[in-house]
Amino acid sequence: MTDFQRDDRARVADELARAKAEGRLTDAEYEERLRYVAAATSYTELAALTADLPGDAPTAPPRRSRKRRSKKRRYVVYVLVTGVNFLVWGILSLSLGFVLYPWWVWVALFWGLLVLIAP
């Protein structure tokens, strides 16, 4: 038996072991197929031993990191709250007929620093 034949048999045996570990083969099926690997006389026989195995389980799509989403959410909330504060200040200033002290700036600055510093 050449090294090439040994390598092919080892490759098929490894694939069968992986399938058994993943639960795609029962113990009885695994033992039976290993006997066929040892008795195989052609590449076609070796290929037939793994042809009917179910494919690998599909992997889940990569998820965006939670940290990235939470940071984006913080920016959106910051802009919305700052906008509401500015709107309240503007409505009060217009209804009173003079410009009020821009108190909303302190809220925006303090909260903005917290949003930038937070991990």
Secondary structure, 3 states (H helix, E strand, C coil): CCHHHHHHHHHHHHHHHHHHHCCCCCHHHHHHHHHHHHHCCCHHHHHHHHHCCCCCCCCCCCCCCHHHHHHHHHHHHHHHHHHHHHHHHHHHHHHHCCCCCCCHHHHHHHHHHHHHHCC
